[in-house]
Amino acid sequence: MSNEAELTELVKKLTSQVADLQFQVKSLKAQTGATVPEEHLASIAAGVAAYLGYEGEPRQPHFNAPRPASR
């Protein structure tokens, strides 16, 4: 089996798994009616991205608001 054929098969399998997970999430939401906090979704997305090999770049959060110009 060539690399391209293997990759195509893996993408098909992953697409199927994602579709199944989306269905499960929708059914769980329908049962509970609860929403997932945005912080949790960001953490899950970061974990999945890291698992898939994305390293990203560290970023410094900026919590200070811009100061008004002095007169």
Buried (B, 14 or more C-beta within 10 A) or exposed (E): EEEEEEEEEEEEEEEEEEEEEEEEEEEEEEEEEEEEEEEEEEEEEEEEEEEEEEEEEEEEEEEEEEEEEEE
